[in-house]
């Protein structure tokens, strides 16, 4: 019998050298709806210029929901500190981990508890996130997961704006870190700072075929405070946070039934796309709607892509949102192609065309200019001519 997580995951705050940010986070925790008996641990990495002030702020904070403690370390670095905090799952059974540049919404603990409870029985779910990326990590254009009636979706992305694990989930990750595999992931991850846990966590998900459960509506946001990896503050990561403390029943569709399941490239899994588009169910294809895959690693005969191709076997437009809906609705156009893998172009000109296509799709809410109207008309004309040629 699979054990369910404790009803009150402990709250673990991970701090380093940002006293003002820590105070902001603790204040947002005070405003949140948290059950009585919920423990708080503030873990502070040492060595920072303002370390004494960070410790002082943490010790002066009064936690009203249960036991609390402040733990200080000699300088560990971000990765080791992250691991120390996650290891607290062995002590508490489940935790919510918050870095000190976050603030939470009133219902963050309710979401985490409901999501952990739903995810715990499935070993393929490696953790829960409190927020989700609003943009893709490659072109930095809006990311819109397919709506399937669930309050969450699945992705091979441990989005770091608030995370939660049970002992089982965290142990799976830590066992992998003891003997990590060098599974290929997108090169963008390897360009991150060397003192960064995120690439390894993504590689763990890809190599083991696991996913994280992310919310449709964020329960935490990043304040953009300057820190180890950003010299100046930025609001690029900020998202609107759910402000009610009464979520009601949280509906989580099981992984096997969910349509919104994404890989590390933020692409819909082919078997989920096949459910939306049954006529593609028998196709041996890789999904590349963002046009960022290393096609040298693709083993399927065909690719579904927004990249230019030498010869398309089938095409769709890009006017519907998200992109997958153009296939569902059989939208006329040439922005998306089904082509043999060897026929997909990957040169610099092709990259520029892909970026233009995706940017135009993302800017759908802007009034179309004369050029975009002409381009759209031309795309539809080309698609119709291609259809006439095929019919002959």
DRENDO-1510 file (C-alpha; in Angstrom, 1 decimal, always signed):
<recs>
REC; n; res; u; v; w
REC; 1; UNK; +0.0; +0.0; +0.0 .
REC; 2; UNK; +1.4; +3.4; -1.0 .
REC; 3; UNK; +1.7; +5.9; +1.9 .
REC; 4; UNK; +0.1; +9.3; +1.5 .
REC; 5; UNK; +2.0; +12.4; +2.5 .
REC; 6; UNK; +1.5; +13.9; +5.9 .
REC; 7; UNK; -1.4; +16.4; +5.9 .
REC; 8; UNK; +0.8; +19.3; +6.7 .
REC; 9; UNK; +4.0; +19.5; +4.7 .
REC; 10; UNK; +6.7; +21.4; +6.5 .
REC; 11; UNK; +7.7; +24.8; +5.1 .
REC; 12; UNK; +11.4; +25.1; +4.4 .
REC; 13; UNK; +12.9; +28.5; +3.5 .
REC; 14; UNK; +16.3; +28.6; +1.8 .
REC; 15; UNK; +18.1; +31.9; +2.4 .
REC; 16; UNK; +21.4; +33.5; +1.5 .
REC; 17; UNK; +22.6; +37.1; +1.8 .
REC; 18; UNK; +19.3; +38.8; +1.0 .
REC; 19; UNK; +17.7; +40.0; +4.3 .
REC; 20; UNK; +15.1; +42.2; +2.6 .
REC; 21; UNK; +14.0; +39.4; +0.3 .
REC; 22; UNK; +13.8; +37.0; +3.3 .
REC; 23; UNK; +11.6; +39.5; +5.2 .
REC; 24; UNK; +9.3; +39.8; +2.1 .
REC; 25; UNK; +8.9; +36.0; +1.9 .
REC; 26; UNK; +8.3; +35.6; +5.6 .
REC; 27; UNK; +5.6; +38.3; +5.5 .
REC; 28; UNK; +3.8; +36.6; +2.7 .
REC; 29; UNK; +3.9; +33.3; +4.7 .
REC; 30; UNK; +2.3; +35.2; +7.6 .
REC; 31; UNK; -0.6; +36.2; +5.3 .
REC; 32; UNK; -1.1; +32.7; +3.9 .
REC; 33; UNK; -3.6; +30.1; +5.1 .
REC; 34; UNK; -1.5; +27.4; +6.8 .
REC; 35; UNK; -2.8; +24.6; +9.1 .
REC; 36; UNK; -1.9; +24.6; +12.7 .
REC; 37; UNK; +1.0; +22.3; +13.5 .
REC; 38; UNK; +2.9; +23.1; +10.3 .
REC; 39; UNK; +6.6; +23.3; +11.0 .
REC; 40; UNK; +8.9; +26.0; +9.6 .
REC; 41; UNK; +12.6; +25.7; +9.0 .
REC; 42; UNK; +14.7; +28.7; +7.8 .
REC; 43; UNK; +17.9; +27.3; +6.4 .
REC; 44; UNK; +20.6; +30.0; +5.9 .
REC; 45; UNK; +23.8; +29.4; +3.9 .
REC; 46; UNK; +26.8; +31.3; +5.4 .
REC; 47; UNK; +29.5; +33.3; +3.8 .
REC; 48; UNK; +27.4; +36.2; +2.5 .
REC; 49; UNK; +28.3; +39.8; +3.1 .
REC; 50; UNK; +25.0; +40.4; +4.9 .
REC; 51; UNK; +24.8; +37.0; +6.6 .
REC; 52; UNK; +24.5; +38.2; +10.1 .
REC; 53; UNK; +21.5; +40.4; +9.1 .
REC; 54; UNK; +19.8; +37.5; +7.4 .
REC; 55; UNK; +20.2; +35.3; +10.5 .
REC; 56; UNK; +18.9; +38.2; +12.7 .
REC; 57; UNK; +15.8; +38.7; +10.5 .
REC; 58; UNK; +15.1; +34.9; +10.6 .
REC; 59; UNK; +15.4; +34.7; +14.3 .
REC; 60; UNK; +13.2; +37.7; +15.0 .
REC; 61; UNK; +10.3; +36.3; +12.9 .
REC; 62; UNK; +7.5; +34.7; +14.9 .
REC; 63; UNK; +5.9; +31.7; +13.4 .
REC; 64; UNK; +2.3; +31.1; +14.6 .
REC; 65; UNK; +1.5; +27.8; +13.0 .
REC; 66; UNK; +3.8; +25.3; +14.8 .
REC; 67; UNK; +7.4; +24.7; +15.7 .
REC; 68; UNK; +10.1; +26.7; +14.0 .
REC; 69; UNK; +13.8; +26.8; +13.8 .
REC; 70; UNK; +16.7; +28.7; +12.1 .
REC; 71; UNK; +19.5; +26.5; +10.8 .
REC; 72; UNK; +22.8; +28.1; +9.8 .
REC; 73; UNK; +25.6; +26.6; +7.7 .
REC; 74; UNK; +29.1; +27.3; +6.8 .
REC; 75; UNK; +29.1; +28.3; +3.1 .
REC; 76; UNK; +27.7; +25.3; +1.1 .
REC; 77; UNK; +27.0; +26.8; -2.3 .
REC; 78; UNK; +23.6; +26.7; -4.0 .
REC; 79; UNK; +23.6; +23.1; -5.0 .
REC; 80; UNK; +24.7; +21.6; -1.7 .
REC; 81; UNK; +22.3; +23.9; +0.2 .
REC; 82; UNK; +19.4; +22.9; -2.1 .
REC; 83; UNK; +20.2; +19.2; -1.3 .
REC; 84; UNK; +20.4; +19.8; +2.4 .
REC; 85; UNK; +17.0; +21.4; +2.4 .
REC; 86; UNK; +15.5; +18.7; +0.3 .
REC; 87; UNK; +16.9; +16.1; +2.6 .
REC; 88; UNK; +14.5; +17.4; +5.3 .
REC; 89; UNK; +11.8; +15.3; +3.6 .
REC; 90; UNK; +13.3; +12.3; +5.5 .
REC; 91; UNK; +12.5; +14.2; +8.8 .
REC; 92; UNK; +9.1; +15.6; +8.0 .
REC; 93; UNK; +7.7; +13.3; +5.4 .
REC; 94; UNK; +7.0; +16.1; +2.9 .
REC; 95; UNK; +8.1; +19.7; +2.5 .
REC; 96; UNK; +7.5; +22.9; +0.6 .
REC; 97; UNK; +10.8; +24.5; -0.3 .
REC; 98; UNK; +10.9; +28.3; -1.0 .
REC; 99; UNK; +14.0; +30.2; -2.0 .
REC; 100; UNK; +14.3; +33.7; -0.4 .
REC; 101; UNK; +13.5; +35.6; -3.6 .
REC; 102; UNK; +9.9; +34.3; -3.7 .
REC; 103; UNK; +6.6; +35.4; -2.2 .
REC; 104; UNK; +3.7; +33.1; -1.9 .
REC; 105; UNK; -0.1; +33.5; -2.3 .
REC; 106; UNK; -2.6; +32.7; +0.4 .
REC; 107; UNK; -3.4; +29.2; -0.8 .
REC; 108; UNK; +0.1; +27.9; -1.6 .
REC; 109; UNK; +0.0; +25.3; +1.2 .
REC; 110; UNK; -3.4; +24.1; +0.2 .
REC; 111; UNK; -2.2; +23.6; -3.4 .
REC; 112; UNK; +1.0; +21.8; -2.3 .
REC; 113; UNK; -0.9; +19.5; +0.0 .
REC; 114; UNK; -3.5; +18.6; -2.5 .
REC; 115; UNK; -1.0; +18.1; -5.3 .
REC; 116; UNK; +1.3; +16.0; -3.2 .
REC; 117; UNK; -1.6; +13.8; -2.1 .
REC; 118; UNK; -2.7; +13.3; -5.7 .
REC; 119; UNK; +0.8; +12.7; -7.0 .
REC; 120; UNK; +2.3; +10.5; -4.3 .
REC; 121; UNK; +0.9; +7.1; -5.5 .
REC; 122; UNK; +2.5; +7.5; -8.9 .
REC; 123; UNK; +6.3; +6.9; -9.0 .
REC; 124; UNK; +6.5; +8.7; -12.3 .
REC; 125; UNK; +5.7; +12.0; -10.6 .
REC; 126; UNK; +9.0; +13.4; -9.1 .
REC; 127; UNK; +7.7; +16.5; -7.4 .
REC; 128; UNK; +5.2; +19.4; -7.3 .
REC; 129; UNK; +5.7; +23.0; -8.3 .
REC; 130; UNK; +4.0; +26.1; -6.9 .
REC; 131; UNK; +4.2; +28.0; -10.2 .
REC; 132; UNK; +4.8; +27.4; -13.9 .
REC; 133; UNK; +6.8; +29.2; -16.6 .
REC; 134; UNK; +4.8; +31.7; -18.6 .
REC; 135; UNK; +7.4; +31.6; -21.4 .
REC; 136; UNK; +9.4; +28.9; -23.1 .
REC; 137; UNK; +13.1; +28.8; -22.2 .
REC; 138; UNK; +14.4; +29.0; -25.7 .
REC; 139; UNK; +12.7; +31.8; -27.7 .
REC; 140; UNK; +11.3; +33.4; -24.5 .
REC; 141; UNK; +7.8; +33.5; -26.1 .
REC; 142; UNK; +4.6; +32.7; -24.2 .
REC; 143; UNK; +4.1; +29.1; -23.1 .
REC; 144; UNK; +0.5; +27.9; -23.1 .
REC; 145; UNK; -0.2; +24.3; -22.1 .
REC; 146; UNK; -3.2; +22.6; -23.5 .
REC; 147; UNK; -6.3; +22.9; -21.4 .
REC; 148; UNK; -7.6; +19.5; -20.3 .
REC; 149; UNK; -9.9; +20.3; -17.4 .
REC; 150; UNK; -7.3; +19.8; -14.7 .
REC; 151; UNK; -6.0; +22.3; -12.2 .
REC; 152; UNK; -2.4; +21.1; -13.0 .
REC; 153; UNK; -0.3; +19.8; -15.9 .
REC; 154; UNK; +2.8; +17.7; -16.2 .
REC; 155; UNK; +6.3; +18.7; -17.5 .
REC; 156; UNK; +9.9; +17.5; -17.3 .
REC; 157; UNK; +10.7; +20.9; -15.8 .
REC; 158; UNK; +11.2; +21.3; -12.0 .
REC; 159; UNK; +10.2; +24.9; -12.1 .
REC; 160; UNK; +12.1; +26.5; -9.2 .
REC; 161; UNK; +9.6; +29.1; -8.0 .
REC; 162; UNK; +8.5; +27.0; -5.1 .
REC; 163; UNK; +8.8; +23.2; -5.0 .
REC; 164; UNK; +7.3; +20.4; -2.9 .
REC; 165; UNK; +8.3; +16.7; -2.4 .
REC; 166; UNK; +7.4; +13.7; -0.4 .
REC; 167; UNK; +10.1; +11.5; +1.0 .
REC; 168; UNK; +9.5; +9.1; -1.9 .
REC; 169; UNK; +9.8; +11.8; -4.5 .
REC; 170; UNK; +13.0; +13.3; -3.1 .
REC; 171; UNK; +14.6; +10.0; -2.5 .
REC; 172; UNK; +14.2; +9.1; -6.2 .
REC; 173; UNK; +16.1; +12.3; -7.1 .
REC; 174; UNK; +18.8; +11.9; -4.5 .
REC; 175; UNK; +19.4; +8.2; -5.4 .
REC; 176; UNK; +19.9; +9.4; -9.0 .
REC; 177; UNK; +22.4; +12.1; -7.9 .
REC; 178; UNK; +24.6; +9.4; -6.3 .
REC; 179; UNK; +25.2; +7.9; -9.8 .
REC; 180; UNK; +23.9; +10.5; -12.4 .
REC; 181; UNK; +23.6; +9.6; -16.0 .
REC; 182; UNK; +24.8; +11.9; -18.8 .
REC; 183; UNK; +21.4; +11.9; -20.6 .
REC; 184; UNK; +21.4; +14.6; -23.3 .
REC; 185; UNK; +19.1; +17.6; -22.7 .
REC; 186; UNK; +18.9; +20.9; -24.5 .
REC; 187; UNK; +22.2; +22.7; -24.6 .
REC; 188; UNK; +20.6; +25.8; -23.1 .
REC; 189; UNK; +20.6; +24.0; -19.7 .
REC; 190; UNK; +24.3; +23.5; -19.8 .
REC; 191; UNK; +24.9; +27.2; -20.3 .
REC; 192; UNK; +23.5; +28.0; -16.8 .
REC; 193; UNK; +25.8; +28.8; -13.9 .
REC; 194; UNK; +27.9; +25.8; -12.7 .
REC; 195; UNK; +26.6; +26.3; -9.2 .
REC; 196; UNK; +23.0; +25.6; -10.3 .
REC; 197; UNK; +20.9; +22.5; -9.4 .
REC; 198; UNK; +18.4; +23.0; -12.2 .
REC; 199; UNK; +20.2; +21.3; -15.1 .
REC; 200; UNK; +20.8; +18.2; -13.0 .
REC; 201; UNK; +17.2; +18.1; -11.9 .
REC; 202; UNK; +16.0; +18.3; -15.5 .
REC; 203; UNK; +18.4; +15.5; -16.5 .
REC; 204; UNK; +17.1; +13.3; -13.7 .
REC; 205; UNK; +13.5; +13.7; -15.1 .
REC; 206; UNK; +14.5; +13.0; -18.7 .
REC; 207; UNK; +16.8; +10.0; -17.8 .
REC; 208; UNK; +14.1; +8.4; -15.6 .
REC; 209; UNK; +11.0; +9.3; -17.6 .
REC; 210; UNK; +9.5; +11.3; -14.8 .
REC; 211; UNK; +7.6; +14.6; -14.6 .
REC; 212; UNK; +6.7; +17.3; -12.2 .
REC; 213; UNK; +3.1; +18.4; -11.5 .
REC; 214; UNK; +2.7; +22.2; -12.1 .
REC; 215; UNK; -0.3; +24.4; -11.4 .
REC; 216; UNK; -2.4; +26.2; -14.0 .
REC; 217; UNK; -2.6; +29.2; -11.6 .
REC; 218; UNK; +0.6; +30.3; -9.8 .
REC; 219; UNK; +0.8; +30.2; -6.0 .
REC; 220; UNK; +4.3; +31.8; -5.8 .
REC; 221; UNK; +6.2; +34.3; -7.8 .
REC; 222; UNK; +9.8; +35.5; -8.0 .
REC; 223; UNK; +10.4; +39.0; -6.9 .
REC; 224; UNK; +13.4; +39.4; -9.2 .
REC; 225; UNK; +15.8; +40.4; -6.4 .
REC; 226; UNK; +19.5; +40.6; -7.3 .
REC; 227; UNK; +21.5; +37.6; -6.1 .
REC; 228; UNK; +24.2; +35.1; -7.0 .
REC; 229; UNK; +23.0; +34.7; -10.6 .
REC; 230; UNK; +21.6; +38.2; -11.3 .
REC; 231; UNK; +23.6; +41.3; -10.6 .
REC; 232; UNK; +20.5; +43.6; -10.8 .
REC; 233; UNK; +16.9; +43.0; -10.1 .
REC; 234; UNK; +14.4; +42.0; -12.8 .
REC; 235; UNK; +10.7; +41.5; -13.1 .
REC; 236; UNK; +10.8; +39.1; -16.0 .
REC; 237; UNK; +9.9; +36.1; -13.8 .
REC; 238; UNK; +7.0; +37.7; -12.0 .
REC; 239; UNK; +3.5; +36.2; -12.5 .
REC; 240; UNK; +0.1; +37.0; -11.0 .
REC; 241; UNK; -0.5; +34.8; -8.0 .
REC; 242; UNK; -3.8; +33.3; -6.8 .
REC; 243; UNK; -5.1; +35.6; -4.0 .
REC; 244; UNK; -7.9; +33.5; -2.5 .
REC; 245; UNK; -7.3; +31.2; +0.4 .
REC; 246; UNK; -10.3; +29.1; -0.5 .
REC; 247; UNK; -9.4; +26.9; -3.4 .
REC; 248; UNK; -12.2; +24.4; -3.0 .
REC; 249; UNK; -11.7; +21.0; -4.5 .
REC; 250; UNK; -8.4; +20.8; -6.4 .
REC; 251; UNK; -8.9; +18.7; -9.5 .
REC; 252; UNK; -5.8; +16.8; -10.6 .
REC; 253; UNK; -6.1; +14.6; -13.7 .
REC; 254; UNK; -3.9; +11.4; -13.3 .
REC; 255; UNK; -0.8; +11.3; -15.5 .
REC; 256; UNK; -2.1; +8.5; -17.7 .
REC; 257; UNK; -5.3; +10.5; -18.4 .
REC; 258; UNK; -3.9; +14.0; -18.8 .
REC; 259; UNK; -3.6; +15.6; -22.2 .
REC; 260; UNK; -1.2; +18.4; -21.0 .
REC; 261; UNK; +2.1; +16.4; -20.6 .
REC; 262; UNK; +5.3; +18.0; -21.8 .
REC; 263; UNK; +8.9; +17.0; -22.2 .
REC; 264; UNK; +12.0; +19.0; -21.3 .
REC; 265; UNK; +11.8; +20.9; -24.6 .
REC; 266; UNK; +8.3; +22.1; -23.5 .
REC; 267; UNK; +6.8; +20.1; -26.3 .
REC; 268; UNK; +3.6; +18.0; -26.0 .
REC; 269; UNK; +4.3; +14.3; -25.8 .
REC; 270; UNK; +3.5; +12.5; -29.2 .
REC; 271; UNK; +1.1; +10.1; -27.6 .
REC; 272; UNK; -0.9; +13.1; -26.1 .
REC; 273; UNK; -0.9; +14.8; -29.4 .
REC; 274; UNK; -2.2; +11.6; -31.0 .
REC; 275; UNK; -5.2; +11.7; -28.6 .
REC; 276; UNK; -6.0; +15.2; -29.8 .
REC; 277; UNK; -5.3; +14.4; -33.4 .
REC; 278; UNK; -6.1; +10.7; -34.0 .
REC; 279; UNK; -5.1; +10.9; -37.7 .
REC; 280; UNK; -1.5; +11.3; -36.5 .
REC; 281; UNK; -1.7; +8.4; -34.1 .
REC; 282; UNK; +0.2; +6.0; -36.4 .
REC; 283; UNK; +2.9; +8.5; -37.5 .
REC; 284; UNK; +6.5; +7.9; -36.4 .
REC; 285; UNK; +7.1; +11.5; -35.4 .
REC; 286; UNK; +8.9; +13.8; -33.0 .
REC; 287; UNK; +7.2; +17.0; -31.9 .
REC; 288; UNK; +9.3; +20.1; -32.6 .
REC; 289; UNK; +6.7; +23.0; -32.7 .
REC; 290; UNK; +9.2; +25.3; -31.0 .
REC; 291; UNK; +11.9; +24.4; -33.5 .
REC; 292; UNK; +14.7; +24.0; -31.1 .
REC; 293; UNK; +15.4; +20.3; -31.0 .
REC; 294; UNK; +18.8; +18.8; -32.0 .
REC; 295; UNK; +17.6; +16.9; -35.0 .
REC; 296; UNK; +20.9; +14.9; -35.0 .
REC; 297; UNK; +19.4; +13.1; -31.9 .
REC; 298; UNK; +16.0; +12.5; -33.4 .
REC; 299; UNK; +15.4; +8.9; -34.2 .
REC; 300; UNK; +11.9; +9.1; -35.7 .
REC; 301; UNK; +11.3; +9.1; -39.5 .
REC; 302; UNK; +9.2; +12.3; -39.3 .
REC; 303; UNK; +9.1; +15.6; -37.4 .
REC; 304; UNK; +6.2; +17.9; -36.7 .
REC; 305; UNK; +7.8; +21.4; -36.8 .
REC; 306; UNK; +7.6; +25.1; -37.4 .
REC; 307; UNK; +11.0; +25.1; -39.1 .
REC; 308; UNK; +11.1; +25.5; -42.8 .
REC; 309; UNK; +11.2; +22.1; -44.7 .
REC; 310; UNK; +12.4; +21.1; -48.1 .
REC; 311; UNK; +9.2; +19.1; -48.7 .
REC; 312; UNK; +6.2; +18.9; -46.5 .
REC; 313; UNK; +3.9; +15.9; -46.5 .
REC; 314; UNK; +1.2; +18.0; -44.7 .
REC; 315; UNK; +0.9; +21.6; -43.4 .
REC; 316; UNK; -1.2; +23.6; -41.0 .
REC; 317; UNK; -1.5; +27.3; -40.1 .
REC; 318; UNK; -0.5; +28.9; -36.8 .
REC; 319; UNK; -3.4; +31.2; -36.0 .
REC; 320; UNK; -4.9; +29.1; -33.1 .
REC; 321; UNK; -3.7; +28.9; -29.6 .
REC; 322; UNK; -1.8; +27.0; -28.4 .
REC; 323; UNK; +0.0; +25.8; -31.4 .
REC; 324; UNK; -1.3; +22.2; -31.1 .
REC; 325; UNK; -4.9; +23.5; -31.6 .
REC; 326; UNK; -4.0; +24.2; -35.3 .
REC; 327; UNK; -3.6; +20.5; -35.8 .
REC; 328; UNK; -6.8; +19.7; -33.9 .
REC; 329; UNK; -8.8; +22.2; -36.0 .
REC; 330; UNK; -6.9; +21.4; -39.3 .
REC; 331; UNK; -6.1; +25.1; -39.7 .
REC; 332; UNK; -5.2; +26.0; -43.3 .
REC; 333; UNK; -1.7; +27.4; -43.7 .
REC; 334; UNK; +2.0; +26.6; -43.9 .
REC; 335; UNK; +3.5; +27.6; -40.5 .
REC; 336; UNK; +3.5; +24.0; -39.2 .
REC; 337; UNK; +4.8; +21.1; -41.3 .
REC; 338; UNK; +4.8; +17.3; -41.1 .
REC; 339; UNK; +8.0; +16.3; -42.9 .
REC; 340; UNK; +10.6; +13.6; -43.1 .
REC; 341; UNK; +13.3; +14.3; -40.5 .
REC; 342; UNK; +16.0; +14.6; -43.3 .
REC; 343; UNK; +13.9; +17.3; -45.0 .
REC; 344; UNK; +13.8; +19.7; -42.1 .
REC; 345; UNK; +16.1; +22.8; -42.5 .
REC; 346; UNK; +18.3; +23.8; -39.6 .
REC; 347; UNK; +20.5; +26.5; -41.1 .
REC; 348; UNK; +20.6; +30.1; -39.8 .
REC; 349; UNK; +18.1; +31.3; -42.3 .
REC; 350; UNK; +15.7; +28.6; -41.1 .
REC; 351; UNK; +16.2; +29.7; -37.5 .
REC; 352; UNK; +15.2; +33.2; -38.4 .
REC; 353; UNK; +12.1; +32.0; -40.2 .
REC; 354; UNK; +11.1; +29.9; -37.3 .
REC; 355; UNK; +11.6; +32.7; -34.8 .
REC; 356; UNK; +9.5; +35.0; -37.0 .
REC; 357; UNK; +6.7; +32.4; -37.3 .
REC; 358; UNK; +6.6; +31.9; -33.5 .
REC; 359; UNK; +6.8; +35.6; -32.7 .
REC; 360; UNK; +3.9; +36.3; -35.1 .
REC; 361; UNK; +1.9; +33.6; -33.5 .
REC; 362; UNK; +2.7; +35.0; -30.0 .
REC; 363; UNK; +1.6; +38.5; -31.1 .
REC; 364; UNK; -1.9; +37.4; -32.2 .
REC; 365; UNK; -3.5; +40.0; -30.0 .
REC; 366; UNK; -1.9; +42.9; -31.8 .
REC; 367; UNK; -3.9; +44.5; -34.7 .
REC; 368; UNK; -2.5; +43.0; -37.9 .
REC; 369; UNK; -0.5; +45.3; -40.2 .
REC; 370; UNK; -0.6; +45.3; -44.0 .
REC; 371; UNK; +2.4; +43.0; -44.3 .
REC; 372; UNK; +1.1; +40.4; -41.8 .
REC; 373; UNK; -2.3; +40.4; -43.7 .
REC; 374; UNK; -0.5; +39.8; -47.0 .
REC; 375; UNK; +1.7; +37.2; -45.5 .
REC; 376; UNK; -1.3; +35.3; -44.1 .
REC; 377; UNK; -3.1; +35.5; -47.4 .
REC; 378; UNK; -0.1; +34.2; -49.2 .
REC; 379; UNK; +0.3; +31.3; -46.8 .
REC; 380; UNK; -3.3; +30.3; -47.3 .
REC; 381; UNK; -3.0; +30.5; -51.0 .
REC; 382; UNK; +0.1; +28.4; -51.1 .
REC; 383; UNK; -1.5; +25.8; -48.8 .
REC; 384; UNK; -4.6; +25.6; -51.1 .
REC; 385; UNK; -2.4; +25.3; -54.2 .
REC; 386; UNK; -0.5; +22.5; -52.5 .
REC; 387; UNK; -3.8; +20.8; -51.8 .
REC; 388; UNK; -4.9; +21.1; -55.4 .
REC; 389; UNK; -1.6; +19.6; -56.6 .
REC; 390; UNK; -2.0; +16.6; -54.2 .
REC; 391; UNK; -5.6; +16.0; -55.3 .
REC; 392; UNK; -4.4; +15.7; -58.9 .
</recs>
